[in-house]
Amino acid sequence: MDPEEYRKKIEQDILKILEEKLISGQMDAKRAQAIARMVLDKLYPPLTLEQIYAIAPTLDDEFSELSRAVLPVINEHDEKVRSIVVQHVEKLIGSGKVDEAYKELKEATSGKG
């Protein structure tokens, strides 16, 4: 999915949440409007995928009801990073660079890499 499609999907997911909350009475129009304004400000195109991955975790900082839309983005990004690290480590091990592979894994799991 290209960045613009992904951005639009996140916006659609958030709109669904807002609609559900408004219809059920769990949110008033003023809060929905504040959320919509924040989303439009933060997800203003054009954005790269990396920018989207950086912005997404901040969307539910003030508005916890958006976590349902944010968590899949965070999980997808984490899985992509994990896959890249695993591939890199496998190549290092295959090249006999076990110590370097161990160091890479240690850095990746400690959040320093």
VEXDREN-2710 file (C-alpha; in Angstrom, 1 decimal):
% VEXDREN-2710
k/r/px/py/pz
1/MET/0.0/0.0/0.0
2/ASP/1.4/3.4/-0.9
3/PRO/1.7/6.1/1.8
4/GLU/-1.3/8.1/0.6
5/GLU/-3.6/5.0/0.6
6/TYR/-2.3/4.0/4.0
7/ARG/-2.9/7.6/5.4
8/LYS/-6.4/7.5/4.0
9/LYS/-7.0/4.0/5.6
10/ILE/-6.0/5.4/9.0
11/GLU/-8.3/8.4/8.5
12/GLN/-11.2/6.0/7.6
13/ASP/-10.5/3.8/10.6
14/ILE/-10.6/6.9/12.8
15/LEU/-13.8/8.2/11.1
16/LYS/-15.5/4.8/11.9
17/ILE/-14.5/5.1/15.6
18/LEU/-15.8/8.7/15.7
19/GLU/-19.1/7.6/14.0
20/GLU/-19.6/4.7/16.4
21/LYS/-18.8/6.8/19.5
22/LEU/-21.1/9.6/18.4
23/ILE/-24.0/7.3/17.5
24/SER/-23.7/5.4/20.8
25/GLY/-23.5/8.6/22.8
26/GLN/-20.0/7.8/24.1
27/MET/-18.6/11.0/22.6
28/ASP/-20.0/14.5/22.0
29/ALA/-19.6/16.5/18.8
30/LYS/-17.1/18.9/20.3
31/ARG/-14.7/16.0/21.2
32/ALA/-15.2/14.4/17.7
33/GLN/-14.4/17.8/16.1
34/ALA/-11.2/18.2/18.2
35/ILE/-10.1/14.7/17.2
36/ALA/-10.8/15.3/13.6
37/ARG/-8.9/18.6/13.6
38/MET/-5.9/16.9/15.3
39/VAL/-5.9/14.0/12.8
40/LEU/-6.1/16.4/9.9
41/ASP/-3.3/18.5/11.3
42/LYS/-1.0/15.5/12.0
43/LEU/-1.8/13.4/8.9
44/TYR/-1.6/16.3/6.4
45/PRO/-0.3/14.9/3.1
46/PRO/2.1/14.3/1.5
47/LEU/3.7/11.9/4.0
48/THR/6.1/9.0/3.6
49/LEU/5.4/5.6/5.3
50/GLU/8.2/6.4/7.9
51/GLN/6.5/9.7/8.7
52/ILE/3.1/7.9/9.1
53/TYR/4.8/5.3/11.3
54/ALA/6.3/8.1/13.4
55/ILE/3.0/10.1/13.7
56/ALA/0.6/7.2/14.3
57/PRO/1.7/6.4/17.9
58/THR/1.0/10.1/18.8
59/LEU/-2.6/10.1/17.6
60/ASP/-3.9/8.4/20.7
61/ASP/-1.8/10.3/23.2
62/GLU/-4.5/12.8/23.9
63/PHE/-7.4/10.8/22.5
64/SER/-7.3/7.3/23.9
65/GLU/-10.3/6.2/21.9
66/LEU/-8.1/6.2/18.8
67/SER/-5.9/3.4/20.0
68/ARG/-8.0/0.9/18.0
69/ALA/-6.9/2.7/14.8
70/VAL/-3.3/3.3/16.0
71/LEU/-2.3/-0.2/17.3
72/PRO/-2.5/-1.9/14.0
73/VAL/-0.1/0.7/12.5
74/ILE/2.3/0.3/15.3
75/ASN/2.2/-3.5/15.1
76/GLU/2.7/-3.5/11.4
77/HIS/5.7/-1.2/11.7
78/ASP/7.2/-3.4/14.5
79/GLU/6.7/-6.5/12.4
80/LYS/8.5/-4.9/9.5
81/VAL/11.4/-3.8/11.6
82/ARG/11.6/-7.2/13.2
83/SER/11.6/-8.9/9.8
84/ILE/14.5/-6.6/8.6
85/VAL/16.5/-7.3/11.8
86/VAL/16.0/-11.1/11.5
87/GLN/17.0/-11.1/7.8
88/HIS/20.1/-9.1/8.7
89/VAL/21.1/-11.3/11.6
90/GLU/20.5/-14.4/9.5
91/LYS/22.9/-13.1/6.9
92/LEU/25.5/-12.3/9.6
93/ILE/25.2/-15.8/11.0
94/GLY/25.4/-17.3/7.5
95/SER/28.7/-15.3/7.0
96/GLY/30.1/-16.7/10.3
97/LYS/29.7/-13.4/12.1
98/VAL/28.0/-14.8/15.1
99/ASP/29.4/-12.2/17.6
100/GLU/28.2/-9.3/15.3
101/ALA/24.8/-11.0/14.9
102/TYR/24.5/-11.3/18.7
103/LYS/25.4/-7.6/19.1
104/GLU/22.8/-6.6/16.5
105/LEU/20.1/-8.7/18.2
106/LYS/21.0/-7.2/21.6
107/GLU/20.8/-3.7/20.3
108/ALA/17.5/-4.3/18.5
109/THR/15.9/-5.8/21.6
110/SER/17.2/-3.1/23.9
111/GLY/15.8/-0.3/21.6
112/LYS/19.2/1.2/20.9
113/GLY/19.5/0.0/17.4
END
